[in-house]
Amino acid sequence: GEVRRLTGRPPIIYTGPNFWTNVLGGPEQAFHCPLWIAHYGVRHPTVPGPWKTWTFWQYTDSGSAAGIGGKCDMNRFNGDSARLRKLATWE
């Protein structure tokens, strides 16, 4: 609530399906926040109960990218460039 109050925007919730269910107890409230799901080694991430889909999917922590030494996280965005722009800007 505090992030939304201060920025006028919801925070993004970053979690893994096991953490959401087993550590947090599987809350059924997502507070209308976008989901950034970390789920490796699967064709499609498991989306915890309160969400219908994911916004970002971190699919590995052992990727490689030009200009980055060593392994790095790799992520996908679930949408087009217009949706990403809307999410990333303060418009």
N, CA, C and O atoms as a GROMACS GRO file, in nm:
protein
  364
    1GLY      N    1   0.080  -0.119   0.000
    1GLY     CA    2   0.000   0.000   0.000
    1GLY      C    3   0.085   0.126   0.000
    1GLY      O    4   0.050   0.227  -0.062
    2GLU      N    5   0.198   0.120   0.071
    2GLU     CA    6   0.284   0.238   0.081
    2GLU      C    7   0.348   0.272  -0.054
    2GLU      O    8   0.358   0.390  -0.088
    3VAL      N    9   0.391   0.173  -0.129
    3VAL     CA   10   0.450   0.198  -0.261
    3VAL      C   11   0.344   0.262  -0.352
    3VAL      O   12   0.373   0.358  -0.422
    4ARG      N   13   0.225   0.209  -0.349
    4ARG     CA   14   0.118   0.263  -0.432
    4ARG      C   15   0.085   0.407  -0.391
    4ARG      O   16   0.062   0.493  -0.476
    5ARG      N   17   0.082   0.432  -0.260
    5ARG     CA   18   0.052   0.566  -0.210
    5ARG      C   19   0.158   0.666  -0.255
    5ARG      O   20   0.125   0.778  -0.297
    6LEU      N   21   0.285   0.627  -0.246
    6LEU     CA   22   0.394   0.718  -0.278
    6LEU      C   23   0.416   0.739  -0.428
    6LEU      O   24   0.459   0.846  -0.470
    7THR      N   25   0.386   0.638  -0.507
    7THR     CA   26   0.416   0.645  -0.650
    7THR      C   27   0.293   0.652  -0.740
    7THR      O   28   0.301   0.692  -0.855
    8GLY      N   29   0.179   0.612  -0.685
    8GLY     CA   30   0.059   0.604  -0.767
    8GLY      C   31   0.056   0.479  -0.853
    8GLY      O   32  -0.030   0.466  -0.941
    9ARG      N   33   0.149   0.389  -0.829
    9ARG     CA   34   0.160   0.266  -0.909
    9ARG      C   35   0.176   0.146  -0.818
    9ARG      O   36   0.230   0.159  -0.708
   10PRO      N   37   0.132   0.030  -0.862
   10PRO     CA   38   0.152  -0.089  -0.780
   10PRO      C   39   0.295  -0.138  -0.789
   10PRO      O   40   0.359  -0.120  -0.893
   11PRO      N   41   0.348  -0.198  -0.684
   11PRO     CA   42   0.479  -0.262  -0.695
   11PRO      C   43   0.466  -0.391  -0.776
   11PRO      O   44   0.355  -0.442  -0.794
   12ILE      N   45   0.577  -0.441  -0.824
   12ILE     CA   46   0.579  -0.572  -0.888
   12ILE      C   47   0.617  -0.673  -0.782
   12ILE      O   48   0.714  -0.653  -0.708
   13ILE      N   49   0.543  -0.782  -0.772
   13ILE     CA   50   0.576  -0.887  -0.677
   13ILE      C   51   0.665  -0.989  -0.747
   13ILE      O   52   0.627  -1.047  -0.849
   14TYR      N   53   0.785  -1.010  -0.690
   14TYR     CA   54   0.882  -1.106  -0.742
   14TYR      C   55   0.883  -1.225  -0.647
   14TYR      O   56   0.909  -1.210  -0.528
   15THR      N   57   0.856  -1.344  -0.701
   15THR     CA   58   0.854  -1.464  -0.619
   15THR      C   59   0.869  -1.587  -0.707
   15THR      O   60   0.861  -1.579  -0.830
   16GLY      N   61   0.890  -1.699  -0.643
   16GLY     CA   62   0.887  -1.828  -0.710
   16GLY      C   63   0.763  -1.901  -0.664
   16GLY      O   64   0.712  -1.873  -0.555
   17PRO      N   65   0.712  -1.995  -0.742
   17PRO     CA   66   0.591  -2.065  -0.702
   17PRO      C   67   0.606  -2.140  -0.570
   17PRO      O   68   0.513  -2.141  -0.490
   18ASN      N   69   0.720  -2.203  -0.547
   18ASN     CA   70   0.739  -2.276  -0.422
   18ASN      C   71   0.746  -2.181  -0.302
   18ASN      O   72   0.690  -2.210  -0.197
   19PHE      N   73   0.815  -2.068  -0.318
   19PHE     CA   74   0.824  -1.971  -0.210
   19PHE      C   75   0.685  -1.916  -0.177
   19PHE      O   76   0.648  -1.906  -0.061
   20TRP      N   77   0.609  -1.879  -0.281
   20TRP     CA   78   0.476  -1.824  -0.259
   20TRP      C   79   0.388  -1.922  -0.183
   20TRP      O   80   0.315  -1.883  -0.091
   21THR      N   81   0.394  -2.048  -0.221
   21THR     CA   82   0.307  -2.149  -0.160
   21THR      C   83   0.360  -2.199  -0.027
   21THR      O   84   0.286  -2.201   0.072
   22ASN      N   85   0.486  -2.241  -0.023
   22ASN     CA   86   0.538  -2.310   0.095
   22ASN      C   87   0.591  -2.218   0.205
   22ASN      O   88   0.582  -2.252   0.323
   23VAL      N   89   0.645  -2.104   0.168
   23VAL     CA   90   0.699  -2.012   0.269
   23VAL      C   91   0.594  -1.909   0.311
   23VAL      O   92   0.575  -1.884   0.430
   24LEU      N   93   0.527  -1.851   0.212
   24LEU     CA   94   0.427  -1.749   0.244
   24LEU      C   95   0.288  -1.808   0.274
   24LEU      O   96   0.200  -1.737   0.322
   25GLY      N   97   0.270  -1.936   0.244
   25GLY     CA   98   0.142  -2.001   0.274
   25GLY      C   99   0.038  -1.987   0.165
   25GLY      O  100  -0.079  -2.018   0.188
   26GLY      N  101   0.078  -1.943   0.047
   26GLY     CA  102  -0.015  -1.933  -0.065
   26GLY      C  103  -0.123  -1.828  -0.048
   26GLY      O  104  -0.240  -1.859  -0.067
   27PRO      N  105  -0.086  -1.705  -0.013
   27PRO     CA  106  -0.188  -1.601   0.001
   27PRO      C  107  -0.273  -1.590  -0.126
   27PRO      O  108  -0.222  -1.604  -0.237
   28GLU      N  109  -0.398  -1.564  -0.109
   28GLU     CA  110  -0.489  -1.552  -0.223
   28GLU      C  111  -0.507  -1.408  -0.268
   28GLU      O  112  -0.590  -1.380  -0.355
   29GLN      N  113  -0.431  -1.316  -0.211
   29GLN     CA  114  -0.442  -1.176  -0.248
   29GLN      C  115  -0.314  -1.131  -0.315
   29GLN      O  116  -0.205  -1.147  -0.259
   30ALA      N  117  -0.325  -1.076  -0.434
   30ALA     CA  118  -0.208  -1.026  -0.508
   30ALA      C  119  -0.205  -0.873  -0.508
   30ALA      O  120  -0.114  -0.814  -0.565
   31PHE      N  121  -0.303  -0.810  -0.446
   31PHE     CA  122  -0.308  -0.665  -0.432
   31PHE      C  123  -0.304  -0.593  -0.567
   31PHE      O  124  -0.259  -0.479  -0.575
   32HIS      N  125  -0.352  -0.660  -0.673
   32HIS     CA  126  -0.354  -0.603  -0.808
   32HIS      C  127  -0.215  -0.561  -0.853
   32HIS      O  128  -0.199  -0.458  -0.918
   33CYS      N  129  -0.115  -0.641  -0.818
   33CYS     CA  130   0.023  -0.614  -0.855
   33CYS      C  131   0.066  -0.708  -0.968
   33CYS      O  132   0.023  -0.824  -0.972
   34PRO      N  133   0.149  -0.660  -1.060
   34PRO     CA  134   0.204  -0.750  -1.161
   34PRO      C  135   0.294  -0.855  -1.096
   34PRO      O  136   0.353  -0.831  -0.991
   35LEU      N  137   0.303  -0.971  -1.159
   35LEU     CA  138   0.383  -1.082  -1.109
   35LEU      C  139   0.511  -1.098  -1.190
   35LEU      O  140   0.507  -1.106  -1.313
   36TRP      N  141   0.624  -1.104  -1.119
   36TRP     CA  142   0.753  -1.142  -1.177
   36TRP      C  143   0.786  -1.276  -1.115
   36TRP      O  144   0.825  -1.284  -0.998
   37ILE      N  145   0.770  -1.383  -1.193
   37ILE     CA  146   0.784  -1.519  -1.142
   37ILE      C  147   0.922  -1.575  -1.177
   37ILE      O  148   0.966  -1.565  -1.292
   38ALA      N  149   0.990  -1.632  -1.080
   38ALA     CA  150   1.117  -1.701  -1.102
   38ALA      C  151   1.089  -1.850  -1.099
   38ALA      O  152   1.055  -1.906  -0.994
   39HIS      N  153   1.103  -1.914  -1.213
   39HIS     CA  154   1.077  -2.058  -1.222
   39HIS      C  155   1.164  -2.115  -1.332
   39HIS      O  156   1.142  -2.090  -1.451
   40TYR      N  157   1.264  -2.192  -1.292
   40TYR     CA  158   1.366  -2.242  -1.384
   40TYR      C  159   1.337  -2.384  -1.431
   40TYR      O  160   1.272  -2.462  -1.361
   41GLY      N  161   1.387  -2.417  -1.550
   41GLY     CA  162   1.383  -2.554  -1.600
   41GLY      C  163   1.245  -2.603  -1.640
   41GLY      O  164   1.222  -2.724  -1.642
   42VAL      N  165   1.153  -2.512  -1.672
   42VAL     CA  166   1.019  -2.552  -1.714
   42VAL      C  167   0.985  -2.484  -1.846
   42VAL      O  168   1.043  -2.381  -1.880
   43ARG      N  169   0.893  -2.541  -1.920
   43ARG     CA  170   0.849  -2.480  -2.046
   43ARG      C  171   0.760  -2.359  -2.022
   43ARG      O  172   0.760  -2.265  -2.101
   44HIS      N  173   0.683  -2.363  -1.914
   44HIS     CA  174   0.593  -2.254  -1.876
   44HIS      C  175   0.596  -2.243  -1.724
   44HIS      O  176   0.590  -2.345  -1.656
   45PRO      N  177   0.606  -2.124  -1.672
   45PRO     CA  178   0.613  -2.111  -1.526
   45PRO      C  179   0.479  -2.142  -1.460
   45PRO      O  180   0.372  -2.121  -1.518
   46THR      N  181   0.486  -2.192  -1.339
   46THR     CA  182   0.366  -2.212  -1.258
   46THR      C  183   0.329  -2.076  -1.200
   46THR      O  184   0.411  -2.010  -1.136
   47VAL      N  185   0.206  -2.036  -1.221
   47VAL     CA  186   0.158  -1.907  -1.173
   47VAL      C  187   0.078  -1.930  -1.045
   47VAL      O  188  -0.021  -2.002  -1.047
   48PRO      N  189   0.121  -1.869  -0.933
   48PRO     CA  190   0.050  -1.888  -0.806
   48PRO      C  191  -0.094  -1.836  -0.813
   48PRO      O  192  -0.126  -1.748  -0.892
   49GLY      N  193  -0.177  -1.893  -0.728
   49GLY     CA  194  -0.321  -1.870  -0.720
   49GLY      C  195  -0.378  -1.734  -0.749
   49GLY      O  196  -0.469  -1.724  -0.831
   50PRO      N  197  -0.330  -1.628  -0.686
   50PRO     CA  198  -0.403  -1.502  -0.706
   50PRO      C  199  -0.387  -1.440  -0.845
   50PRO      O  200  -0.464  -1.351  -0.881
   51TRP      N  201  -0.289  -1.484  -0.923
   51TRP     CA  202  -0.269  -1.430  -1.056
   51TRP      C  203  -0.322  -1.526  -1.162
   51TRP      O  204  -0.330  -1.647  -1.140
   52LYS      N  205  -0.358  -1.471  -1.275
   52LYS     CA  206  -0.401  -1.554  -1.388
   52LYS      C  207  -0.285  -1.576  -1.486
   52LYS      O  208  -0.284  -1.674  -1.561
   53THR      N  209  -0.187  -1.483  -1.484
   53THR     CA  210  -0.072  -1.494  -1.573
   53THR      C  211   0.045  -1.417  -1.512
   53THR      O  212   0.030  -1.351  -1.409
   54TRP      N  213   0.160  -1.426  -1.576
   54TRP     CA  214   0.279  -1.356  -1.530
   54TRP      C  215   0.306  -1.235  -1.618
   54TRP      O  216   0.264  -1.230  -1.734
   55THR      N  217   0.376  -1.137  -1.561
   55THR     CA  218   0.418  -1.020  -1.637
   55THR      C  219   0.563  -1.038  -1.682
   55THR      O  220   0.596  -1.013  -1.798
   56PHE      N  221   0.649  -1.080  -1.590
   56PHE     CA  222   0.787  -1.116  -1.622
   56PHE      C  223   0.812  -1.258  -1.574
   56PHE      O  224   0.757  -1.301  -1.472
   57TRP      N  225   0.894  -1.332  -1.649
   57TRP     CA  226   0.932  -1.467  -1.610
   57TRP      C  227   1.084  -1.476  -1.613
   57TRP      O  228   1.145  -1.463  -1.719
   58GLN      N  229   1.143  -1.497  -1.497
   58GLN     CA  230   1.286  -1.524  -1.488
   58GLN      C  231   1.302  -1.674  -1.505
   58GLN      O  232   1.268  -1.752  -1.416
   59TYR      N  233   1.353  -1.714  -1.621
   59TYR     CA  234   1.356  -1.856  -1.655
   59TYR      C  235   1.489  -1.923  -1.628
   59TYR      O  236   1.499  -2.046  -1.636
   60THR      N  237   1.593  -1.846  -1.598
   60THR     CA  238   1.721  -1.905  -1.560
   60THR      C  239   1.805  -1.802  -1.486
   60THR      O  240   1.786  -1.681  -1.500
   61ASP      N  241   1.898  -1.851  -1.407
   61ASP     CA  242   1.996  -1.763  -1.343
   61ASP      C  243   2.136  -1.795  -1.395
   61ASP      O  244   2.235  -1.752  -1.337
   62SER      N  245   2.142  -1.871  -1.504
   62SER     CA  246   2.273  -1.910  -1.558
   62SER      C  247   2.283  -1.879  -1.707
   62SER      O  248   2.344  -1.955  -1.783
   63GLY      N  249   2.224  -1.768  -1.748
   63GLY     CA  250   2.231  -1.727  -1.887
   63GLY      C  251   2.357  -1.649  -1.916
   63GLY      O  252   2.440  -1.627  -1.828
   64SER      N  253   2.371  -1.609  -2.040
   64SER     CA  254   2.484  -1.524  -2.078
   64SER      C  255   2.433  -1.415  -2.170
   64SER      O  256   2.339  -1.434  -2.248
   65ALA      N  257   2.498  -1.300  -2.160
   65ALA     CA  258   2.461  -1.185  -2.243
   65ALA      C  259   2.587  -1.105  -2.275
   65ALA      O  260   2.678  -1.094  -2.193
   66ALA      N  261   2.589  -1.051  -2.394
   66ALA     CA  262   2.704  -0.971  -2.436
   66ALA      C  263   2.728  -0.858  -2.337
   66ALA      O  264   2.634  -0.789  -2.297
   67GLY      N  265   2.852  -0.840  -2.298
   67GLY     CA  266   2.889  -0.731  -2.207
   67GLY      C  267   2.878  -0.764  -2.060
   67GLY      O  268   2.912  -0.682  -1.975
   68ILE      N  269   2.831  -0.884  -2.027
   68ILE     CA  270   2.819  -0.925  -1.887
   68ILE      C  271   2.914  -1.042  -1.865
   68ILE      O  272   2.902  -1.145  -1.931
   69GLY      N  273   3.006  -1.026  -1.772
   69GLY     CA  274   3.098  -1.134  -1.740
   69GLY      C  275   3.030  -1.233  -1.648
   69GLY      O  276   2.965  -1.193  -1.551
   70GLY      N  277   3.043  -1.358  -1.675
   70GLY     CA  278   2.982  -1.462  -1.592
   70GLY      C  279   2.836  -1.484  -1.626
   70GLY      O  280   2.783  -1.429  -1.723
   71LYS      N  281   2.772  -1.564  -1.546
   71LYS     CA  282   2.632  -1.601  -1.567
   71LYS      C  283   2.541  -1.489  -1.518
   71LYS      O  284   2.577  -1.412  -1.429
   72CYS      N  285   2.421  -1.481  -1.578
   72CYS     CA  286   2.326  -1.378  -1.537
   72CYS      C  287   2.183  -1.431  -1.548
   72CYS      O  288   2.157  -1.530  -1.615
   73ASP      N  289   2.092  -1.362  -1.482
   73ASP     CA  290   1.950  -1.395  -1.491
   73ASP      C  291   1.901  -1.364  -1.632
   73ASP      O  292   1.946  -1.268  -1.695
   74MET      N  293   1.807  -1.444  -1.679
   74MET     CA  294   1.743  -1.419  -1.808
   74MET      C  295   1.593  -1.415  -1.783
   74MET      O  296   1.538  -1.497  -1.709
   75ASN      N  297   1.527  -1.319  -1.845
   75ASN     CA  298   1.385  -1.295  -1.820
   75ASN      C  299   1.310  -1.275  -1.950
   75ASN      O  300   1.368  -1.238  -2.052
   76ARG      N  301   1.180  -1.302  -1.945
   76ARG     CA  302   1.090  -1.274  -2.058
   76ARG      C  303   0.981  -1.180  -2.010
   76ARG      O  304   0.941  -1.185  -1.893
   77PHE      N  305   0.934  -1.096  -2.100
   77PHE     CA  306   0.820  -1.009  -2.072
   77PHE      C  307   0.700  -1.066  -2.144
   77PHE      O  308   0.709  -1.106  -2.260
   78ASN      N  309   0.588  -1.069  -2.078
   78ASN     CA  310   0.465  -1.125  -2.133
   78ASN      C  311   0.381  -1.012  -2.194
   78ASN      O  312   0.284  -0.966  -2.133
   79GLY      N  313   0.418  -0.969  -2.312
   79GLY     CA  314   0.344  -0.862  -2.378
   79GLY      C  315   0.424  -0.801  -2.490
   79GLY      O  316   0.532  -0.848  -2.525
   80ASP      N  317   0.370  -0.696  -2.545
   80ASP     CA  318   0.437  -0.628  -2.655
   80ASP      C  319   0.508  -0.503  -2.604
   80ASP      O  320   0.503  -0.471  -2.485
   81SER      N  321   0.575  -0.434  -2.695
   81SER     CA  322   0.654  -0.318  -2.654
   81SER      C  323   0.566  -0.206  -2.599
   81SER      O  324   0.610  -0.132  -2.510
   82ALA      N  325   0.444  -0.190  -2.648
   82ALA     CA  326   0.355  -0.086  -2.596
   82ALA      C  327   0.318  -0.115  -2.450
   82ALA      O  328   0.312  -0.024  -2.368
   83ARG      N  329   0.293  -0.241  -2.420
   83ARG     CA  330   0.260  -0.278  -2.281
   83ARG      C  331   0.380  -0.256  -2.189
   83ARG      O  332   0.365  -0.207  -2.078
   84LEU      N  333   0.499  -0.291  -2.236
   84LEU     CA  334   0.619  -0.270  -2.156
   84LEU      C  335   0.643  -0.122  -2.133
   84LEU      O  336   0.678  -0.080  -2.023
   85ARG      N  337   0.625  -0.042  -2.236
   85ARG     CA  338   0.643   0.102  -2.224
   85ARG      C  339   0.546   0.159  -2.120
   85ARG      O  340   0.584   0.242  -2.037
   86LYS      N  341   0.421   0.115  -2.125
   86LYS     CA  342   0.321   0.164  -2.028
   86LYS      C  343   0.360   0.124  -1.884
   86LYS      O  344   0.346   0.203  -1.791
   87LEU      N  345   0.408   0.003  -1.869
   87LEU     CA  346   0.449  -0.044  -1.737
   87LEU      C  347   0.572   0.030  -1.687
   87LEU      O  348   0.585   0.054  -1.567
   88ALA      N  349   0.661   0.067  -1.777
   88ALA     CA  350   0.789   0.126  -1.738
   88ALA      C  351   0.788   0.277  -1.724
   88ALA      O  352   0.881   0.334  -1.667
   89THR      N  353   0.686   0.343  -1.773
   89THR     CA  354   0.683   0.489  -1.768
   89THR      C  355   0.582   0.539  -1.666
   89THR      O  356   0.496   0.464  -1.619
   90TRP      N  357   0.594   0.664  -1.633
   90TRP     CA  358   0.507   0.726  -1.531
   90TRP      C  359   0.389   0.799  -1.592
   90TRP      O  360   0.332   0.888  -1.530
   91GLU      N  361   0.353   0.761  -1.714
   91GLU     CA  362   0.242   0.829  -1.782
   91GLU      C  363   0.110   0.792  -1.721
   91GLU      O  364   0.006   0.839  -1.766
   0.00000   0.00000   0.00000
